[in-house]
Amino acid sequence: MILIAMGVSGAGKTRIGELLAERLHCDFTDGDAFHSEANKEKMHHGIPLTDEDRWPWLRTIRAAIEKEQRAGVAAVFTCSSLKRSYRDILRDGDKDVCFVYLKGSREVLEERLQTRTGHFFDPSLLQSQLDTLEEPGEDEAITVSIELTPEQIVDEVLRQVEGR
């Protein structure tokens, strides 16, 4: 099983991904690690990424997913996965990939981004991410509110994964 914690910046993908991996005793990989330096530089300067910027990044994450699957292990990844077409690349028809959509209000996301330190993402890009976001339906992802505590989110994700 491959879980991908998704959502806009500030949703808590890294924290939830780490906790899920800890609970599942599996590897955790932050999708941001696969961004090119050019992508990171654009985001740091408040320039939204284009689809052309994202395609190589998404294919690299998909390759990492396939590597974990060849090893026969479960893994947790993070990736904003804002559009269905992005999720299609990451899923590639693979029923073993499950998205976890961390959904939150603009107000909560803005508050989190204002207090976050040490990240290359310029908080002014939140609106462009919200504009780009195509929220996944029930057929595509487990949806969990970020208003819950991290532990409650993980509990809810694992409960829903078991029910699938």
MDTraj code that builds the backbone (N, CA, C; nanometers):
import mdtraj as md
import numpy as np

residues = "MET ILE LEU ILE ALA MET GLY VAL SER GLY ALA GLY LYS THR ARG ILE GLY GLU LEU LEU ALA GLU ARG LEU HIS CYS ASP PHE THR ASP GLY ASP ALA PHE HIS SER GLU ALA ASN LYS GLU LYS MET HIS HIS GLY ILE PRO LEU THR ASP GLU ASP ARG TRP PRO TRP LEU ARG THR ILE ARG ALA ALA ILE GLU LYS GLU GLN ARG ALA GLY VAL ALA ALA VAL PHE THR CYS SER SER LEU LYS ARG SER TYR ARG ASP ILE LEU ARG ASP GLY ASP LYS ASP VAL CYS PHE VAL TYR LEU LYS GLY SER ARG GLU VAL LEU GLU GLU ARG LEU GLN THR ARG THR GLY HIS PHE PHE ASP PRO SER LEU LEU GLN SER GLN LEU ASP THR LEU GLU GLU PRO GLY GLU ASP GLU ALA ILE THR VAL SER ILE GLU LEU THR PRO GLU GLN ILE VAL ASP GLU VAL LEU ARG GLN VAL GLU GLY ARG".split()
xyz = np.array([
    [0.0834, -0.1179, 0.0000],
    [0.0000, 0.0000, 0.0000],
    [0.0881, 0.1247, 0.0000],
    [0.0491, 0.2200, -0.0812],
    [0.1148, 0.3494, -0.0876],
    [0.0119, 0.4547, -0.0511],
    [0.0404, 0.5340, 0.0521],
    [-0.0440, 0.6461, 0.0894],
    [0.0243, 0.7742, 0.0454],
    [-0.0541, 0.8669, -0.0097],
    [-0.0006, 0.9982, -0.0478],
    [-0.0831, 1.1042, 0.0227],
    [-0.0216, 1.1728, 0.1185],
    [-0.0861, 1.2847, 0.1863],
    [-0.0821, 1.4036, 0.0918],
    [-0.1999, 1.4573, 0.0602],
    [-0.2101, 1.5642, -0.0389],
    [-0.2863, 1.6838, 0.0175],
    [-0.2707, 1.7964, -0.0507],
    [-0.3407, 1.9184, -0.0141],
    [-0.2513, 2.0376, -0.0404],
    [-0.3051, 2.1554, -0.0193],
    [-0.2277, 2.2766, -0.0442],
    [-0.1232, 2.2948, 0.0650],
    [-0.0333, 2.3862, 0.0408],
    [0.0708, 2.4147, 0.1384],
    [0.0069, 2.4622, 0.2692],
    [0.0599, 2.4130, 0.3796],
    [0.0072, 2.4485, 0.5103],
    [-0.0938, 2.3494, 0.5645],
    [-0.1311, 2.2500, 0.4843],
    [-0.2311, 2.1517, 0.5279],
    [-0.1749, 2.0512, 0.6280],
    [-0.0438, 2.0422, 0.6385],
    [0.0170, 1.9492, 0.7339],
    [0.0594, 1.8175, 0.6727],
    [0.0842, 1.8179, 0.5413],
    [0.1188, 1.6934, 0.4721],
    [0.2400, 1.6243, 0.5331],
    [0.3445, 1.6995, 0.5609],
    [0.4676, 1.6383, 0.6126],
    [0.4439, 1.5783, 0.7507],
    [0.3821, 1.6534, 0.8390],
    [0.3585, 1.6034, 0.9752],
    [0.2705, 1.4789, 0.9734],
    [0.1625, 1.4849, 0.8967],
    [0.0713, 1.3706, 0.8906],
    [0.1399, 1.2526, 0.8217],
    [0.2141, 1.2792, 0.7159],
    [0.2872, 1.1728, 0.6473],
    [0.3851, 1.1025, 0.7395],
    [0.4587, 1.1809, 0.8174],
    [0.5545, 1.1219, 0.9120],
    [0.4824, 1.0356, 1.0165],
    [0.3713, 1.0873, 1.0690],
    [0.2965, 1.0115, 1.1699],
    [0.2366, 0.8833, 1.1118],
    [0.1836, 0.8924, 0.9902],
    [0.1294, 0.7720, 0.9257],
    [0.2388, 0.6672, 0.9063],
    [0.3537, 0.7098, 0.8578],
    [0.4646, 0.6162, 0.8360],
    [0.5101, 0.5529, 0.9672],
    [0.5128, 0.6335, 1.0720],
    [0.5509, 0.5813, 1.2034],
    [0.4520, 0.4744, 1.2495],
    [0.3233, 0.5037, 1.2354],
    [0.2201, 0.4087, 1.2784],
    [0.2182, 0.2831, 1.1922],
    [0.2493, 0.2984, 1.0634],
    [0.2484, 0.1843, 0.9715],
    [0.3840, 0.1130, 0.9650],
    [0.4831, 0.1668, 1.0350],
    [0.6188, 0.1103, 1.0350],
    [0.6717, 0.0967, 0.8920],
    [0.6659, 0.2085, 0.8193],
    [0.7112, 0.2064, 0.6805],
    [0.7882, 0.3334, 0.6475],
    [0.8388, 0.3391, 0.5259],
    [0.9160, 0.4545, 0.4812],
    [0.8278, 0.5762, 0.4593],
    [0.8871, 0.6939, 0.4810],
    [0.8217, 0.8209, 0.4527],
    [0.9096, 0.8991, 0.3561],
    [0.8469, 0.9559, 0.2534],
    [0.9197, 1.0390, 0.1572],
    [0.8400, 1.1656, 0.1306],
    [0.9028, 1.2789, 0.1536],
    [0.8394, 1.4081, 0.1265],
    [0.8589, 1.4417, -0.0205],
    [0.7484, 1.4577, -0.0923],
    [0.7548, 1.4886, -0.2348],
    [0.8307, 1.6160, -0.2666],
    [0.8370, 1.7094, -0.1716],
    [0.9126, 1.8329, -0.1955],
    [1.0596, 1.8045, -0.2234],
    [1.1098, 1.6931, -0.1734],
    [1.2511, 1.6581, -0.1950],
    [1.2817, 1.6334, -0.3426],
    [1.1782, 1.6082, -0.4213],
    [1.1969, 1.5796, -0.5634],
    [1.1861, 1.7034, -0.6519],
    [1.1525, 1.8186, -0.5925],
    [1.1460, 1.9419, -0.6719],
    [1.2853, 1.9797, -0.7210],
    [1.2915, 2.0283, -0.8420],
    [1.4175, 2.0800, -0.8950],
    [1.4532, 2.2096, -0.8216],
    [1.5785, 2.2459, -0.8291],
    [1.6209, 2.3731, -0.7686],
    [1.5472, 2.4892, -0.8342],
    [1.5219, 2.4784, -0.9638],
    [1.4496, 2.5848, -1.0349],
    [1.3079, 2.5993, -0.9793],
    [1.2406, 2.4874, -0.9530],
    [1.1060, 2.4933, -0.8949],
    [1.1100, 2.5570, -0.7560],
    [1.2051, 2.5142, -0.6746],
    [1.2160, 2.5698, -0.5401],
    [1.2427, 2.7196, -0.5444],
    [1.3276, 2.7601, -0.6363],
    [1.3603, 2.9023, -0.6496],
    [1.2364, 2.9827, -0.6899],
    [1.1594, 2.9304, -0.7843],
    [1.0365, 2.9990, -0.8258],
    [0.9419, 3.0159, -0.7074],
    [0.9191, 2.9083, -0.6337],
    [0.8257, 2.9144, -0.5215],
    [0.8760, 3.0074, -0.4115],
    [1.0066, 3.0051, -0.3892],
    [1.0667, 3.0930, -0.2870],
    [1.0427, 3.2393, -0.3215],
    [1.0397, 3.2704, -0.4509],
    [1.0206, 3.4081, -0.4965],
    [0.8736, 3.4401, -0.5266],
    [0.7826, 3.3515, -0.4862],
    [0.6409, 3.3792, -0.5018],
    [0.5886, 3.3601, -0.6428],
    [0.6602, 3.2822, -0.7249],
    [0.6179, 3.2571, -0.8626],
    [0.5505, 3.1197, -0.8676],
    [0.4222, 3.1157, -0.9044],
    [0.3523, 2.9861, -0.9088],
    [0.4138, 2.8921, -1.0123],
    [0.4146, 2.7639, -0.9817],
    [0.4616, 2.6645, -1.0773],
    [0.3566, 2.6435, -1.1855],
    [0.4039, 2.6121, -1.3037],
    [0.3156, 2.5779, -1.4150],
    [0.3069, 2.4256, -1.4246],
    [0.2138, 2.3784, -1.5061],
    [0.2069, 2.2340, -1.5288],
    [0.3396, 2.1837, -1.5850],
    [0.4015, 2.2608, -1.6725],
    [0.5299, 2.2196, -1.7318],
    [0.6374, 2.2040, -1.6248],
    [0.6310, 2.2877, -1.5202],
    [0.7252, 2.2740, -1.4078],
    [0.6974, 2.1468, -1.3293],
    [0.5700, 2.1106, -1.3202],
    [0.5300, 1.9998, -1.2338],
    [0.5449, 1.8617, -1.2973],
    [0.5296, 1.8498, -1.4302],
    [0.5304, 1.7156, -1.4917],
    [0.6549, 1.6351, -1.4553],
    [0.7779, 1.6878, -1.4722],
    [0.8962, 1.6061, -1.4374],
    [0.8993, 1.5701, -1.2880],
    [0.8571, 1.6626, -1.2051],
    [0.8522, 1.6392, -1.0600],
    [0.7576, 1.5235, -1.0284],
    [0.6396, 1.5239, -1.0859],
    [0.5411, 1.4184, -1.0616],
    [0.5899, 1.2830, -1.1128],
    [0.6537, 1.2821, -1.2300],
    [0.7062, 1.1555, -1.2836],
    [0.8172, 1.0998, -1.1949],
    [0.8959, 1.1876, -1.1340],
    [1.0025, 1.1431, -1.0434],
    [0.9419, 1.0808, -0.9175],
    [0.8364, 1.1414, -0.8666],
    [0.7688, 1.0834, -0.7495],
    [0.7086, 0.9481, -0.7860],
    [0.6466, 0.9390, -0.9032],
    [0.5894, 0.8101, -0.9471],
    [0.6979, 0.7030, -0.9544],
    [0.8145, 0.7388, -1.0050],
    [0.9250, 0.6426, -1.0119],
    [0.9645, 0.5964, -0.8717],
    [0.9628, 0.6873, -0.7742],
    [0.9952, 0.6501, -0.6355],
    [0.8887, 0.5576, -0.5779],
    [0.7625, 0.5826, -0.6135],
    [0.6536, 0.4942, -0.5697],
    [0.6761, 0.3535, -0.6256],
    [0.7076, 0.3463, -0.7537],
    [0.7310, 0.2153, -0.8166],
    [0.8493, 0.1429, -0.7540],
    [0.9505, 0.2171, -0.7144],
    [1.0674, 0.1556, -0.6492],
    [1.0258, 0.0910, -0.5166],
    [0.9437, 0.1606, -0.4397],
    [0.8945, 0.1044, -0.3130],
    [0.8108, -0.0207, -0.3386],
    [0.7279, -0.0151, -0.4422],
    [0.6436, -0.1305, -0.4736],
    [0.7267, -0.2503, -0.5179],
    [0.8308, -0.2264, -0.5979],
    [0.9181, -0.3372, -0.6398],
    [0.9850, -0.4017, -0.5193],
    [1.0120, -0.3194, -0.4166],
    [1.0723, -0.3727, -0.2943],
    [0.9689, -0.4464, -0.2086],
    [0.8416, -0.4337, -0.2467],
    [0.7368, -0.5043, -0.1751],
    [0.7024, -0.4452, -0.0396],
    [0.7217, -0.3154, -0.0262],
    [0.6962, -0.2520, 0.1035],
    [0.5883, -0.1440, 0.0920],
    [0.5222, -0.1187, 0.2025],
    [0.4304, -0.0056, 0.2115],
    [0.5132, 0.1216, 0.2266],
    [0.4554, 0.2345, 0.1897],
    [0.5264, 0.3613, 0.2030],
    [0.4259, 0.4758, 0.2072],
    [0.4698, 0.5856, 0.2660],
    [0.3901, 0.7076, 0.2711],
    [0.4693, 0.8172, 0.2010],
    [0.4019, 0.8884, 0.1120],
    [0.4596, 1.0019, 0.0398],
    [0.3739, 1.1253, 0.0679],
    [0.4321, 1.2408, 0.0435],
    [0.3533, 1.3635, 0.0405],
    [0.3704, 1.4252, -0.0966],
    [0.2635, 1.4879, -0.1429],
    [0.2658, 1.5607, -0.2693],
    [0.1378, 1.6430, -0.2736],
    [0.1467, 1.7677, -0.3095],
    [0.0273, 1.8523, -0.3113],
    [-0.0825, 1.7929, -0.3990],
    [-0.0463, 1.7339, -0.5128],
    [-0.1427, 1.6618, -0.5979],
    [-0.2683, 1.7438, -0.6240],
    [-0.2500, 1.8689, -0.6614],
    [-0.3611, 1.9631, -0.6677],
    [-0.4654, 1.9324, -0.7748],
    [-0.4237, 1.8774, -0.8870],
    [-0.5174, 1.8483, -0.9956],
    [-0.5351, 1.6978, -1.0118],
    [-0.6510, 1.6618, -1.0648],
    [-0.6754, 1.5199, -1.0922],
    [-0.5695, 1.4648, -1.1883],
    [-0.5300, 1.5444, -1.2875],
    [-0.4290, 1.4973, -1.3829],
    [-0.2960, 1.4682, -1.3129],
    [-0.2636, 1.5435, -1.2083],
    [-0.1416, 1.5158, -1.1319],
    [-0.1572, 1.3842, -1.0561],
    [-0.2746, 1.3664, -0.9959],
    [-0.2997, 1.2424, -0.9212],
    [-0.3004, 1.1220, -1.0150],
    [-0.3485, 1.1429, -1.1370],
    [-0.3462, 1.0345, -1.2355],
    [-0.2040, 0.9902, -1.2663],
    [-0.1110, 1.0847, -1.2750],
    [0.0298, 1.0493, -1.2992],
    [0.0836, 0.9695, -1.1808],
    [0.0564, 1.0162, -1.0604],
    [0.1074, 0.9486, -0.9411],
    [0.0438, 0.8112, -0.9224],
    [-0.0827, 0.7994, -0.9555],
    [-0.1557, 0.6733, -0.9404],
    [-0.1234, 0.5785, -1.0546],
    [-0.1175, 0.6305, -1.1756],
    [-0.0889, 0.5526, -1.2961],
    [-0.1720, 0.4240, -1.3025],
    [-0.3006, 0.4363, -1.2681],
    [-0.3897, 0.3208, -1.2736],
    [-0.3691, 0.2191, -1.1631],
    [-0.2851, 0.2500, -1.0673],
    [-0.2446, 0.1581, -0.9614],
    [-0.3437, 0.1631, -0.8450],
    [-0.4135, 0.0562, -0.8208],
    [-0.5130, 0.0520, -0.7128],
    [-0.4482, 0.0442, -0.5743],
    [-0.3170, 0.0278, -0.5703],
    [-0.2440, 0.0197, -0.4441],
    [-0.2100, 0.1588, -0.3900],
    [-0.2381, 0.2638, -0.4686],
    [-0.2084, 0.4011, -0.4279],
    [-0.3354, 0.4653, -0.3743],
    [-0.3271, 0.5185, -0.2521],
    [-0.4415, 0.5816, -0.1866],
    [-0.4038, 0.7244, -0.1472],
    [-0.4826, 0.8208, -0.1954],
    [-0.4596, 0.9607, -0.1597],
    [-0.5338, 0.9943, -0.0314],
    [-0.4715, 1.0787, 0.0504],
    [-0.5301, 1.1285, 0.1739],
    [-0.5343, 1.2802, 0.1607],
    [-0.6540, 1.3341, 0.1366],
    [-0.6713, 1.4771, 0.1167],
    [-0.6895, 1.5463, 0.2510],
    [-0.5933, 1.6314, 0.2846],
    [-0.5972, 1.7087, 0.4086],
    [-0.6629, 1.8423, 0.3764],
    [-0.7872, 1.8539, 0.4158],
    [-0.8707, 1.9670, 0.3761],
    [-0.8831, 2.0683, 0.4890],
    [-0.8619, 2.1951, 0.4537],
    [-0.8740, 2.2994, 0.5548],
    [-0.9248, 2.4294, 0.4974],
    [-0.9727, 2.5142, 0.5847],
    [-1.0219, 2.6456, 0.5425],
    [-0.9037, 2.7366, 0.5098],
    [-0.9297, 2.8346, 0.4280],
    [-0.8272, 2.9324, 0.3918],
    [-0.7682, 2.9984, 0.5174],
    [-0.8545, 3.0286, 0.6138],
    [-0.8093, 3.0974, 0.7352],
    [-0.7083, 3.0122, 0.8135],
    [-0.7398, 2.8849, 0.8294],
    [-0.6483, 2.7960, 0.9024],
    [-0.5175, 2.7805, 0.8253],
    [-0.5267, 2.7647, 0.6941],
    [-0.4069, 2.7498, 0.6115],
    [-0.3187, 2.8744, 0.6186],
    [-0.3802, 2.9910, 0.6078],
    [-0.3029, 3.1160, 0.6151],
    [-0.2328, 3.1296, 0.7495],
    [-0.3043, 3.0978, 0.8566],
    [-0.2456, 3.1064, 0.9902],
    [-0.1239, 3.0145, 1.0016],
    [-0.1377, 2.8932, 0.9524],
    [-0.0266, 2.7980, 0.9585],
    [0.0933, 2.8452, 0.8769],
    [0.0664, 2.8981, 0.7580],
    [0.1765, 2.9439, 0.6723],
    [0.2495, 3.0632, 0.7330],
    [0.1783, 3.1487, 0.8030],
    [0.2404, 3.2660, 0.8641],
    [0.3338, 3.2284, 0.9782],
    [0.3072, 3.1146, 1.0414],
    [0.3904, 3.0741, 1.1550],
    [0.4967, 2.9710, 1.1176],
    [0.4947, 2.9239, 0.9931],
    [0.5895, 2.8206, 0.9506],
    [0.7249, 2.8843, 0.9193],
    [0.8300, 2.8150, 0.9580],
    [0.9658, 2.8627, 0.9294],
    [1.0449, 2.7537, 0.8582],
    [1.1490, 2.7957, 0.7868],
    [1.2415, 2.7010, 0.7252],
    [1.1886, 2.6297, 0.6029],
    [1.0891, 2.6865, 0.5344],
    [1.0350, 2.6229, 0.4143],
    [1.0492, 2.7185, 0.2978],
    [1.0753, 2.6639, 0.1787],
    [1.0981, 2.7471, 0.0605],
    [0.9717, 2.8090, 0.0027],
    [0.8548, 2.7643, 0.0447],
    [0.7279, 2.8087, -0.0126],
    [0.6937, 2.9485, 0.0371],
    [0.6669, 3.0404, -0.0560],
    [0.6248, 3.1756, -0.0214],
    [0.4753, 3.1712, 0.0102],
    [0.4348, 3.2125, 0.1322],
    [0.2930, 3.2063, 0.1696],
    [0.1993, 3.2806, 0.0740],
    [0.2511, 3.3747, -0.0020],
    [0.1658, 3.4477, -0.0963],
    [0.1145, 3.3569, -0.2082],
    [0.1723, 3.2376, -0.2228],
    [0.1301, 3.1440, -0.3269],
    [0.0070, 3.0622, -0.2878],
    [-0.0394, 3.0771, -0.1649],
    [-0.1545, 2.9985, -0.1219],
    [-0.2732, 3.0173, -0.2159],
    [-0.3016, 3.1412, -0.2545],
    [-0.4177, 3.1648, -0.3410],
    [-0.4031, 3.0907, -0.4734],
    [-0.2831, 3.0903, -0.5312],
    [-0.2660, 3.0199, -0.6593],
    [-0.2875, 2.8700, -0.6408],
    [-0.2475, 2.8158, -0.5254],
    [-0.2718, 2.6734, -0.5001],
    [-0.4210, 2.6464, -0.4831],
    [-0.4897, 2.7330, -0.4108],
    [-0.6346, 2.7155, -0.3942],
    [-0.7068, 2.7275, -0.5280],
    [-0.6598, 2.8169, -0.6136],
    [-0.7190, 2.8327, -0.7468],
    [-0.6954, 2.7088, -0.8328],
    [-0.5805, 2.6450, -0.8163],
    [-0.5432, 2.5272, -0.8944],
    [-0.6104, 2.4007, -0.8423],
    [-0.6376, 2.3970, -0.7116],
    [-0.6895, 2.2757, -0.6464],
    [-0.8189, 2.2259, -0.7098],
    [-0.8164, 2.1001, -0.7501],
    [-0.9359, 2.0267, -0.7902],
    [-0.9582, 1.9239, -0.6800],
    [-1.0490, 1.9559, -0.5894],
    [-1.0693, 1.8672, -0.4751],
    [-1.1071, 1.7269, -0.5219],
    [-1.0432, 1.6272, -0.4646],
    [-1.0755, 1.4894, -0.5047],
    [-1.2098, 1.4460, -0.4475],
    [-1.2787, 1.3626, -0.5222],
    [-1.4038, 1.3052, -0.4743],
    [-1.3767, 1.1808, -0.3918],
    [-1.4832, 1.1223, -0.3395],
    [-1.4710, 1.0012, -0.2579],
    [-1.4088, 0.8859, -0.3352],
    [-1.4255, 0.8874, -0.4683],
    [-1.3683, 0.7822, -0.5516],
    [-1.2171, 0.7939, -0.5631],
    [-1.1645, 0.9095, -0.5246],
    [-1.0231, 0.9377, -0.5452],
    [-0.9395, 0.9439, -0.4185],
    [-1.0005, 0.9813, -0.3069],
    [-0.9199, 1.0055, -0.1870],
    [-1.0022, 0.9904, -0.0602],
    [-0.9303, 0.9685, 0.0473],
    [-0.9847, 0.9797, 0.1815],
    [-0.9713, 1.1275, 0.2165],
    [-1.0780, 1.1906, 0.2621],
    [-1.0729, 1.3323, 0.2982],
    [-1.0843, 1.3460, 0.4487],
    [-0.9915, 1.4241, 0.5065],
    [-0.9901, 1.4445, 0.6507],
    [-0.9674, 1.5933, 0.6774],
    [-1.0412, 1.6467, 0.7721],
    [-1.0282, 1.7872, 0.8097],
    [-0.8994, 1.8110, 0.8883],
    [-0.8301, 1.9188, 0.8543],
    [-0.7083, 1.9538, 0.9277],
    [-0.7404, 2.0242, 1.0590],
    [-0.8679, 2.0402, 1.0882],
    [-0.9082, 2.1010, 1.2157],
    [-0.8903, 2.0007, 1.3309],
    [-0.8793, 1.8719, 1.2974],
    [-0.8525, 1.7690, 1.3985],
    [-0.7067, 1.7766, 1.4421],
    [-0.6752, 1.7135, 1.5537],
    [-0.5351, 1.7058, 1.5941],
    [-0.4622, 1.6102, 1.4990],
    [-0.3307, 1.6201, 1.4879],
    [-0.2583, 1.5261, 1.4022],
    [-0.2875, 1.3801, 1.4366],
    [-0.2948, 1.3479, 1.5638],
    [-0.3216, 1.2103, 1.6048],
    [-0.4619, 1.1667, 1.5621],
    [-0.5599, 1.2567, 1.5743],
    [-0.6959, 1.2248, 1.5303],
    [-0.7019, 1.2057, 1.3788],
    [-0.6266, 1.2867, 1.3067],
    [-0.6226, 1.2735, 1.1606],
    [-0.5684, 1.1361, 1.1229],
    [-0.4580, 1.0979, 1.1841],
    [-0.3970, 0.9676, 1.1551],
    [-0.4933, 0.8544, 1.1910],
    [-0.5568, 0.8638, 1.3054],
    [-0.6549, 0.7612, 1.3443],
    [-0.7650, 0.7501, 1.2396],
    [-0.8167, 0.8642, 1.1945],
    [-0.9253, 0.8646, 1.0961],
    [-0.8786, 0.8080, 0.9620],
    [-0.7593, 0.8439, 0.9197],
    [-0.7059, 0.7907, 0.7935],
    [-0.6948, 0.6398, 0.8019],
    [-0.6365, 0.5897, 0.9084],
    [-0.6179, 0.4452, 0.9220],
    [-0.7519, 0.3726, 0.9319],
    [-0.8504, 0.4340, 0.9975],
    [-0.9838, 0.3752, 1.0042],
    [-1.0435, 0.3644, 0.8640],
    [-1.0281, 0.4723, 0.7851],
    [-1.0848, 0.4705, 0.6501],
    [-1.0074, 0.3777, 0.5563],
    [-0.8775, 0.3674, 0.5739],
    [-0.7976, 0.2763, 0.4910],
    [-0.8433, 0.1330, 0.5139],
    [-0.8673, 0.0981, 0.6403],
    [-0.9126, -0.0376, 0.6720],
    [-1.0479, -0.0666, 0.6098],
    [-1.1305, 0.0366, 0.5951],
    [-1.2633, 0.0189, 0.5393],
    [-1.2679, 0.0112, 0.3877],
    [-1.1551, 0.0325, 0.3234],
    [-1.1512, 0.0304, 0.1759],
    [-1.1268, -0.1086, 0.1240],
])
top = md.Topology()
chain = top.add_chain()
for i, resn in enumerate(residues, 1):
    res = top.add_residue(resn, chain, resSeq=i)
    for name in ("N", "CA", "C"):
        top.add_atom(name, md.element.get_by_symbol(name[0]), res)
traj = md.Trajectory(xyz[None], top)
